[in-house]
């Protein structure tokens, strides 16, 4: 049986913690400025791919 890679697990926890902290700071900054959260903004219509009719 392989032994656990504790260094990898610790790094993943640190990265998750850092990401969560950055998201909180971004949300706080957006709340202060009144700007909507980038994650909650609906996708722009310009980004949508043109729909092609289905082939028969």
mmJSON file of the N, C-alpha and C atoms, coordinates in Angstrom:
{"data_MODEL":{"atom_site":{
"group_PDB":["ATOM","ATOM","ATOM","ATOM","ATOM","ATOM","ATOM","ATOM","ATOM","ATOM","ATOM","ATOM","ATOM","ATOM","ATOM","ATOM","ATOM","ATOM","ATOM","ATOM","ATOM","ATOM","ATOM","ATOM","ATOM","ATOM","ATOM","ATOM","ATOM","ATOM","ATOM","ATOM","ATOM","ATOM","ATOM","ATOM","ATOM","ATOM","ATOM","ATOM","ATOM","ATOM","ATOM","ATOM","ATOM","ATOM","ATOM","ATOM","ATOM","ATOM","ATOM","ATOM","ATOM","ATOM","ATOM","ATOM","ATOM","ATOM","ATOM","ATOM","ATOM","ATOM","ATOM","ATOM","ATOM","ATOM","ATOM","ATOM","ATOM","ATOM","ATOM","ATOM","ATOM","ATOM","ATOM","ATOM","ATOM","ATOM","ATOM","ATOM","ATOM","ATOM","ATOM","ATOM","ATOM","ATOM","ATOM","ATOM","ATOM","ATOM","ATOM","ATOM","ATOM","ATOM","ATOM","ATOM","ATOM","ATOM","ATOM","ATOM","ATOM","ATOM","ATOM","ATOM","ATOM","ATOM","ATOM","ATOM","ATOM","ATOM","ATOM","ATOM","ATOM","ATOM","ATOM","ATOM","ATOM","ATOM","ATOM","ATOM","ATOM","ATOM","ATOM","ATOM","ATOM","ATOM","ATOM","ATOM","ATOM","ATOM","ATOM","ATOM","ATOM","ATOM","ATOM","ATOM","ATOM","ATOM","ATOM","ATOM","ATOM","ATOM","ATOM","ATOM","ATOM","ATOM","ATOM","ATOM","ATOM","ATOM","ATOM","ATOM","ATOM","ATOM","ATOM","ATOM","ATOM","ATOM","ATOM","ATOM","ATOM","ATOM","ATOM","ATOM","ATOM","ATOM","ATOM","ATOM"],
"id":[1,2,3,4,5,6,7,8,9,10,11,12,13,14,15,16,17,18,19,20,21,22,23,24,25,26,27,28,29,30,31,32,33,34,35,36,37,38,39,40,41,42,43,44,45,46,47,48,49,50,51,52,53,54,55,56,57,58,59,60,61,62,63,64,65,66,67,68,69,70,71,72,73,74,75,76,77,78,79,80,81,82,83,84,85,86,87,88,89,90,91,92,93,94,95,96,97,98,99,100,101,102,103,104,105,106,107,108,109,110,111,112,113,114,115,116,117,118,119,120,121,122,123,124,125,126,127,128,129,130,131,132,133,134,135,136,137,138,139,140,141,142,143,144,145,146,147,148,149,150,151,152,153,154,155,156,157,158,159,160,161,162,163,164,165,166,167,168],
"type_symbol":["N","C","C","N","C","C","N","C","C","N","C","C","N","C","C","N","C","C","N","C","C","N","C","C","N","C","C","N","C","C","N","C","C","N","C","C","N","C","C","N","C","C","N","C","C","N","C","C","N","C","C","N","C","C","N","C","C","N","C","C","N","C","C","N","C","C","N","C","C","N","C","C","N","C","C","N","C","C","N","C","C","N","C","C","N","C","C","N","C","C","N","C","C","N","C","C","N","C","C","N","C","C","N","C","C","N","C","C","N","C","C","N","C","C","N","C","C","N","C","C","N","C","C","N","C","C","N","C","C","N","C","C","N","C","C","N","C","C","N","C","C","N","C","C","N","C","C","N","C","C","N","C","C","N","C","C","N","C","C","N","C","C","N","C","C","N","C","C"],
"label_atom_id":["N","CA","C","N","CA","C","N","CA","C","N","CA","C","N","CA","C","N","CA","C","N","CA","C","N","CA","C","N","CA","C","N","CA","C","N","CA","C","N","CA","C","N","CA","C","N","CA","C","N","CA","C","N","CA","C","N","CA","C","N","CA","C","N","CA","C","N","CA","C","N","CA","C","N","CA","C","N","CA","C","N","CA","C","N","CA","C","N","CA","C","N","CA","C","N","CA","C","N","CA","C","N","CA","C","N","CA","C","N","CA","C","N","CA","C","N","CA","C","N","CA","C","N","CA","C","N","CA","C","N","CA","C","N","CA","C","N","CA","C","N","CA","C","N","CA","C","N","CA","C","N","CA","C","N","CA","C","N","CA","C","N","CA","C","N","CA","C","N","CA","C","N","CA","C","N","CA","C","N","CA","C","N","CA","C","N","CA","C","N","CA","C","N","CA","C"],
"label_alt_id":[null,null,null,null,null,null,null,null,null,null,null,null,null,null,null,null,null,null,null,null,null,null,null,null,null,null,null,null,null,null,null,null,null,null,null,null,null,null,null,null,null,null,null,null,null,null,null,null,null,null,null,null,null,null,null,null,null,null,null,null,null,null,null,null,null,null,null,null,null,null,null,null,null,null,null,null,null,null,null,null,null,null,null,null,null,null,null,null,null,null,null,null,null,null,null,null,null,null,null,null,null,null,null,null,null,null,null,null,null,null,null,null,null,null,null,null,null,null,null,null,null,null,null,null,null,null,null,null,null,null,null,null,null,null,null,null,null,null,null,null,null,null,null,null,null,null,null,null,null,null,null,null,null,null,null,null,null,null,null,null,null,null,null,null,null,null,null,null],
"label_comp_id":["UNK","UNK","UNK","UNK","UNK","UNK","UNK","UNK","UNK","UNK","UNK","UNK","UNK","UNK","UNK","UNK","UNK","UNK","UNK","UNK","UNK","UNK","UNK","UNK","UNK","UNK","UNK","UNK","UNK","UNK","UNK","UNK","UNK","UNK","UNK","UNK","UNK","UNK","UNK","UNK","UNK","UNK","UNK","UNK","UNK","UNK","UNK","UNK","UNK","UNK","UNK","UNK","UNK","UNK","UNK","UNK","UNK","UNK","UNK","UNK","UNK","UNK","UNK","UNK","UNK","UNK","UNK","UNK","UNK","UNK","UNK","UNK","UNK","UNK","UNK","UNK","UNK","UNK","UNK","UNK","UNK","UNK","UNK","UNK","UNK","UNK","UNK","UNK","UNK","UNK","UNK","UNK","UNK","UNK","UNK","UNK","UNK","UNK","UNK","UNK","UNK","UNK","UNK","UNK","UNK","UNK","UNK","UNK","UNK","UNK","UNK","UNK","UNK","UNK","UNK","UNK","UNK","UNK","UNK","UNK","UNK","UNK","UNK","UNK","UNK","UNK","UNK","UNK","UNK","UNK","UNK","UNK","UNK","UNK","UNK","UNK","UNK","UNK","UNK","UNK","UNK","UNK","UNK","UNK","UNK","UNK","UNK","UNK","UNK","UNK","UNK","UNK","UNK","UNK","UNK","UNK","UNK","UNK","UNK","UNK","UNK","UNK","UNK","UNK","UNK","UNK","UNK","UNK"],
"label_asym_id":["A","A","A","A","A","A","A","A","A","A","A","A","A","A","A","A","A","A","A","A","A","A","A","A","A","A","A","A","A","A","A","A","A","A","A","A","A","A","A","A","A","A","A","A","A","A","A","A","A","A","A","A","A","A","A","A","A","A","A","A","A","A","A","A","A","A","A","A","A","A","A","A","A","A","A","A","A","A","A","A","A","A","A","A","A","A","A","A","A","A","A","A","A","A","A","A","A","A","A","A","A","A","A","A","A","A","A","A","A","A","A","A","A","A","A","A","A","A","A","A","A","A","A","A","A","A","A","A","A","A","A","A","A","A","A","A","A","A","A","A","A","A","A","A","A","A","A","A","A","A","A","A","A","A","A","A","A","A","A","A","A","A","A","A","A","A","A","A"],
"label_entity_id":["1","1","1","1","1","1","1","1","1","1","1","1","1","1","1","1","1","1","1","1","1","1","1","1","1","1","1","1","1","1","1","1","1","1","1","1","1","1","1","1","1","1","1","1","1","1","1","1","1","1","1","1","1","1","1","1","1","1","1","1","1","1","1","1","1","1","1","1","1","1","1","1","1","1","1","1","1","1","1","1","1","1","1","1","1","1","1","1","1","1","1","1","1","1","1","1","1","1","1","1","1","1","1","1","1","1","1","1","1","1","1","1","1","1","1","1","1","1","1","1","1","1","1","1","1","1","1","1","1","1","1","1","1","1","1","1","1","1","1","1","1","1","1","1","1","1","1","1","1","1","1","1","1","1","1","1","1","1","1","1","1","1","1","1","1","1","1","1"],
"label_seq_id":[1,1,1,2,2,2,3,3,3,4,4,4,5,5,5,6,6,6,7,7,7,8,8,8,9,9,9,10,10,10,11,11,11,12,12,12,13,13,13,14,14,14,15,15,15,16,16,16,17,17,17,18,18,18,19,19,19,20,20,20,21,21,21,22,22,22,23,23,23,24,24,24,25,25,25,26,26,26,27,27,27,28,28,28,29,29,29,30,30,30,31,31,31,32,32,32,33,33,33,34,34,34,35,35,35,36,36,36,37,37,37,38,38,38,39,39,39,40,40,40,41,41,41,42,42,42,43,43,43,44,44,44,45,45,45,46,46,46,47,47,47,48,48,48,49,49,49,50,50,50,51,51,51,52,52,52,53,53,53,54,54,54,55,55,55,56,56,56],
"pdbx_PDB_ins_code":[null,null,null,null,null,null,null,null,null,null,null,null,null,null,null,null,null,null,null,null,null,null,null,null,null,null,null,null,null,null,null,null,null,null,null,null,null,null,null,null,null,null,null,null,null,null,null,null,null,null,null,null,null,null,null,null,null,null,null,null,null,null,null,null,null,null,null,null,null,null,null,null,null,null,null,null,null,null,null,null,null,null,null,null,null,null,null,null,null,null,null,null,null,null,null,null,null,null,null,null,null,null,null,null,null,null,null,null,null,null,null,null,null,null,null,null,null,null,null,null,null,null,null,null,null,null,null,null,null,null,null,null,null,null,null,null,null,null,null,null,null,null,null,null,null,null,null,null,null,null,null,null,null,null,null,null,null,null,null,null,null,null,null,null,null,null,null,null],
"Cartn_x":[0.847,0.0,0.886,0.538,1.318,1.081,2.14,1.966,1.402,0.64,0.007,1.038,0.74,1.612,1.08,1.539,1.031,1.381,2.51,2.909,1.918,1.477,0.503,-0.823,-1.268,-2.53,-2.482,-1.356,-1.21,-1.252,-0.577,-0.564,-1.971,-2.733,-4.103,-4.968,-4.804,-5.557,-5.174,-3.861,-3.404,-3.965,-3.965,-4.5,-5.993,-6.731,-8.172,-8.428,-7.641,-7.8,-7.488,-6.425,-6.033,-7.12,-7.674,-8.72,-9.963,-10.34,-11.518,-11.311,-10.112,-9.8,-9.873,-9.332,-9.377,-10.815,-11.644,-13.048,-13.762,-13.468,-14.078,-13.658,-12.358,-11.871,-12.504,-12.64,-13.253,-14.719,-15.415,-16.824,-16.969,-16.07,-16.107,-15.876,-14.899,-14.581,-15.765,-16.4,-17.557,-18.732,-18.899,-19.99,-19.766,-18.515,-18.203,-18.455,-18.083,-18.229,-19.624,-20.368,-21.718,-21.721,-20.569,-20.489,-21.001,-21.655,-22.127,-20.948,-21.139,-20.106,-19.897,-18.652,-18.344,-18.917,-18.999,-19.524,-21.028,-21.715,-23.166,-23.65,-22.761,-23.156,-23.588,-24.684,-25.11,-24.14,-23.972,-23.049,-23.537,-22.597,-22.928,-23.399,-24.284,-24.821,-23.74,-22.726,-21.656,-20.81,-20.767,-19.96,-20.618,-21.909,-22.651,-22.268,-22.167,-21.878,-23.167,-23.078,-24.296,-24.852,-26.16,-26.81,-26.986,-26.621,-26.808,-27.986,-28.802,-29.933,-29.425,-30.159,-29.721,-29.714,-28.75,-28.68,-29.759,-30.29,-31.355,-30.795],
"Cartn_y":[-1.181,0.0,1.236,2.209,3.437,4.321,5.019,5.906,7.248,7.913,9.19,10.294,11.155,12.29,13.496,13.642,14.697,16.089,16.226,17.523,17.997,17.076,17.411,17.814,17.047,17.342,18.709,19.015,20.307,21.434,21.267,22.296,22.541,21.468,21.611,22.371,22.09,22.827,24.295,24.575,25.969,26.711,26.057,26.688,26.963,26.02,26.203,27.36,27.435,28.505,29.867,29.911,31.156,31.601,30.661,30.983,31.508,30.876,31.303,32.707,32.989,34.309,35.373,35.065,36.009,36.274,35.24,35.415,36.314,36.139,36.986,38.433,38.661,40.022,40.659,39.872,40.373,40.726,39.881,40.135,41.389,41.563,42.76,44.011,43.958,45.112,45.441,44.411,44.627,45.187,44.75,45.255,46.731,47.09,48.49,49.384,48.93,49.741,49.628,48.623,48.437,47.689,47.174,46.425,45.01,44.415,43.034,42.071,40.941,39.92,39.317,39.107,38.563,37.157,36.389,35.033,35.027,36.074,36.126,36.83,37.473,38.211,37.233,37.527,36.641,36.736,35.678,35.714,36.7,37.363,38.341,37.624,38.267,37.676,37.577,38.437,38.415,37.149,36.56,35.376,34.113,34.173,32.983,32.593,31.304,30.795,30.825,31.115,31.1,29.688,29.58,28.274,27.842,26.601,26.064,25.089,25.075,24.134,22.703,21.783,20.382,19.78,18.911,18.24,17.176,17.017,16.023,14.688],
"Cartn_z":[0.0,0.0,0.0,-0.805,-0.904,0.309,0.72,1.872,1.426,2.276,1.905,1.701,0.767,0.472,1.237,2.474,3.337,2.821,2.146,1.595,0.544,-0.3,-1.339,-0.706,0.295,0.955,1.631,2.268,2.943,1.92,0.802,-0.245,-0.786,-0.967,-1.47,-0.467,0.828,1.854,1.852,1.712,1.689,0.481,-0.675,-1.883,-1.747,-1.174,-0.984,-0.025,1.035,2.015,1.378,0.577,-0.095,-1.071,-1.832,-2.804,-2.095,-0.993,-0.248,0.305,0.799,1.338,0.243,-0.935,-2.053,-2.486,-2.506,-2.883,-1.886,-0.602,0.421,0.239,0.002,-0.193,-1.425,-2.498,-3.728,-3.48,-2.731,-2.43,-1.573,-0.599,0.243,-0.593,-1.488,-2.334,-3.244,-3.792,-4.662,-3.878,-2.649,-1.819,-1.49,-1.263,-0.964,-2.176,-3.361,-4.557,-5.16,-4.761,-5.294,-6.608,-7.03,-8.277,-8.055,-9.06,-8.907,-8.872,-8.239,-8.152,-9.536,-9.93,-11.253,-11.414,-10.331,-10.414,-10.634,-10.2,-10.303,-11.565,-12.292,-13.489,-14.579,-15.285,-16.367,-17.533,-18.304,-19.436,-20.502,-21.125,-22.154,-23.416,-24.17,-25.393,-26.466,-26.412,-27.406,-27.3,-26.112,-25.902,-26.441,-26.684,-27.108,-28.535,-28.759,-30.097,-30.922,-32.207,-33.032,-33.129,-33.02,-33.066,-34.525,-34.801,-36.143,-36.103,-37.167,-37.172,-37.181,-36.556,-36.526,-37.931,-38.16,-39.461,-39.55,-40.774,-40.959,-41.354],
"occupancy":[1.0,1.0,1.0,1.0,1.0,1.0,1.0,1.0,1.0,1.0,1.0,1.0,1.0,1.0,1.0,1.0,1.0,1.0,1.0,1.0,1.0,1.0,1.0,1.0,1.0,1.0,1.0,1.0,1.0,1.0,1.0,1.0,1.0,1.0,1.0,1.0,1.0,1.0,1.0,1.0,1.0,1.0,1.0,1.0,1.0,1.0,1.0,1.0,1.0,1.0,1.0,1.0,1.0,1.0,1.0,1.0,1.0,1.0,1.0,1.0,1.0,1.0,1.0,1.0,1.0,1.0,1.0,1.0,1.0,1.0,1.0,1.0,1.0,1.0,1.0,1.0,1.0,1.0,1.0,1.0,1.0,1.0,1.0,1.0,1.0,1.0,1.0,1.0,1.0,1.0,1.0,1.0,1.0,1.0,1.0,1.0,1.0,1.0,1.0,1.0,1.0,1.0,1.0,1.0,1.0,1.0,1.0,1.0,1.0,1.0,1.0,1.0,1.0,1.0,1.0,1.0,1.0,1.0,1.0,1.0,1.0,1.0,1.0,1.0,1.0,1.0,1.0,1.0,1.0,1.0,1.0,1.0,1.0,1.0,1.0,1.0,1.0,1.0,1.0,1.0,1.0,1.0,1.0,1.0,1.0,1.0,1.0,1.0,1.0,1.0,1.0,1.0,1.0,1.0,1.0,1.0,1.0,1.0,1.0,1.0,1.0,1.0,1.0,1.0,1.0,1.0,1.0,1.0],
"B_iso_or_equiv":[0.0,0.0,0.0,0.0,0.0,0.0,0.0,0.0,0.0,0.0,0.0,0.0,0.0,0.0,0.0,0.0,0.0,0.0,0.0,0.0,0.0,0.0,0.0,0.0,0.0,0.0,0.0,0.0,0.0,0.0,0.0,0.0,0.0,0.0,0.0,0.0,0.0,0.0,0.0,0.0,0.0,0.0,0.0,0.0,0.0,0.0,0.0,0.0,0.0,0.0,0.0,0.0,0.0,0.0,0.0,0.0,0.0,0.0,0.0,0.0,0.0,0.0,0.0,0.0,0.0,0.0,0.0,0.0,0.0,0.0,0.0,0.0,0.0,0.0,0.0,0.0,0.0,0.0,0.0,0.0,0.0,0.0,0.0,0.0,0.0,0.0,0.0,0.0,0.0,0.0,0.0,0.0,0.0,0.0,0.0,0.0,0.0,0.0,0.0,0.0,0.0,0.0,0.0,0.0,0.0,0.0,0.0,0.0,0.0,0.0,0.0,0.0,0.0,0.0,0.0,0.0,0.0,0.0,0.0,0.0,0.0,0.0,0.0,0.0,0.0,0.0,0.0,0.0,0.0,0.0,0.0,0.0,0.0,0.0,0.0,0.0,0.0,0.0,0.0,0.0,0.0,0.0,0.0,0.0,0.0,0.0,0.0,0.0,0.0,0.0,0.0,0.0,0.0,0.0,0.0,0.0,0.0,0.0,0.0,0.0,0.0,0.0,0.0,0.0,0.0,0.0,0.0,0.0],
"pdbx_formal_charge":[null,null,null,null,null,null,null,null,null,null,null,null,null,null,null,null,null,null,null,null,null,null,null,null,null,null,null,null,null,null,null,null,null,null,null,null,null,null,null,null,null,null,null,null,null,null,null,null,null,null,null,null,null,null,null,null,null,null,null,null,null,null,null,null,null,null,null,null,null,null,null,null,null,null,null,null,null,null,null,null,null,null,null,null,null,null,null,null,null,null,null,null,null,null,null,null,null,null,null,null,null,null,null,null,null,null,null,null,null,null,null,null,null,null,null,null,null,null,null,null,null,null,null,null,null,null,null,null,null,null,null,null,null,null,null,null,null,null,null,null,null,null,null,null,null,null,null,null,null,null,null,null,null,null,null,null,null,null,null,null,null,null,null,null,null,null,null,null],
"auth_seq_id":[1,1,1,2,2,2,3,3,3,4,4,4,5,5,5,6,6,6,7,7,7,8,8,8,9,9,9,10,10,10,11,11,11,12,12,12,13,13,13,14,14,14,15,15,15,16,16,16,17,17,17,18,18,18,19,19,19,20,20,20,21,21,21,22,22,22,23,23,23,24,24,24,25,25,25,26,26,26,27,27,27,28,28,28,29,29,29,30,30,30,31,31,31,32,32,32,33,33,33,34,34,34,35,35,35,36,36,36,37,37,37,38,38,38,39,39,39,40,40,40,41,41,41,42,42,42,43,43,43,44,44,44,45,45,45,46,46,46,47,47,47,48,48,48,49,49,49,50,50,50,51,51,51,52,52,52,53,53,53,54,54,54,55,55,55,56,56,56],
"auth_comp_id":["UNK","UNK","UNK","UNK","UNK","UNK","UNK","UNK","UNK","UNK","UNK","UNK","UNK","UNK","UNK","UNK","UNK","UNK","UNK","UNK","UNK","UNK","UNK","UNK","UNK","UNK","UNK","UNK","UNK","UNK","UNK","UNK","UNK","UNK","UNK","UNK","UNK","UNK","UNK","UNK","UNK","UNK","UNK","UNK","UNK","UNK","UNK","UNK","UNK","UNK","UNK","UNK","UNK","UNK","UNK","UNK","UNK","UNK","UNK","UNK","UNK","UNK","UNK","UNK","UNK","UNK","UNK","UNK","UNK","UNK","UNK","UNK","UNK","UNK","UNK","UNK","UNK","UNK","UNK","UNK","UNK","UNK","UNK","UNK","UNK","UNK","UNK","UNK","UNK","UNK","UNK","UNK","UNK","UNK","UNK","UNK","UNK","UNK","UNK","UNK","UNK","UNK","UNK","UNK","UNK","UNK","UNK","UNK","UNK","UNK","UNK","UNK","UNK","UNK","UNK","UNK","UNK","UNK","UNK","UNK","UNK","UNK","UNK","UNK","UNK","UNK","UNK","UNK","UNK","UNK","UNK","UNK","UNK","UNK","UNK","UNK","UNK","UNK","UNK","UNK","UNK","UNK","UNK","UNK","UNK","UNK","UNK","UNK","UNK","UNK","UNK","UNK","UNK","UNK","UNK","UNK","UNK","UNK","UNK","UNK","UNK","UNK","UNK","UNK","UNK","UNK","UNK","UNK"],
"auth_asym_id":["A","A","A","A","A","A","A","A","A","A","A","A","A","A","A","A","A","A","A","A","A","A","A","A","A","A","A","A","A","A","A","A","A","A","A","A","A","A","A","A","A","A","A","A","A","A","A","A","A","A","A","A","A","A","A","A","A","A","A","A","A","A","A","A","A","A","A","A","A","A","A","A","A","A","A","A","A","A","A","A","A","A","A","A","A","A","A","A","A","A","A","A","A","A","A","A","A","A","A","A","A","A","A","A","A","A","A","A","A","A","A","A","A","A","A","A","A","A","A","A","A","A","A","A","A","A","A","A","A","A","A","A","A","A","A","A","A","A","A","A","A","A","A","A","A","A","A","A","A","A","A","A","A","A","A","A","A","A","A","A","A","A","A","A","A","A","A","A"],
"auth_atom_id":["N","CA","C","N","CA","C","N","CA","C","N","CA","C","N","CA","C","N","CA","C","N","CA","C","N","CA","C","N","CA","C","N","CA","C","N","CA","C","N","CA","C","N","CA","C","N","CA","C","N","CA","C","N","CA","C","N","CA","C","N","CA","C","N","CA","C","N","CA","C","N","CA","C","N","CA","C","N","CA","C","N","CA","C","N","CA","C","N","CA","C","N","CA","C","N","CA","C","N","CA","C","N","CA","C","N","CA","C","N","CA","C","N","CA","C","N","CA","C","N","CA","C","N","CA","C","N","CA","C","N","CA","C","N","CA","C","N","CA","C","N","CA","C","N","CA","C","N","CA","C","N","CA","C","N","CA","C","N","CA","C","N","CA","C","N","CA","C","N","CA","C","N","CA","C","N","CA","C","N","CA","C","N","CA","C","N","CA","C","N","CA","C","N","CA","C"],
"pdbx_PDB_model_num":[1,1,1,1,1,1,1,1,1,1,1,1,1,1,1,1,1,1,1,1,1,1,1,1,1,1,1,1,1,1,1,1,1,1,1,1,1,1,1,1,1,1,1,1,1,1,1,1,1,1,1,1,1,1,1,1,1,1,1,1,1,1,1,1,1,1,1,1,1,1,1,1,1,1,1,1,1,1,1,1,1,1,1,1,1,1,1,1,1,1,1,1,1,1,1,1,1,1,1,1,1,1,1,1,1,1,1,1,1,1,1,1,1,1,1,1,1,1,1,1,1,1,1,1,1,1,1,1,1,1,1,1,1,1,1,1,1,1,1,1,1,1,1,1,1,1,1,1,1,1,1,1,1,1,1,1,1,1,1,1,1,1,1,1,1,1,1,1]
}}}
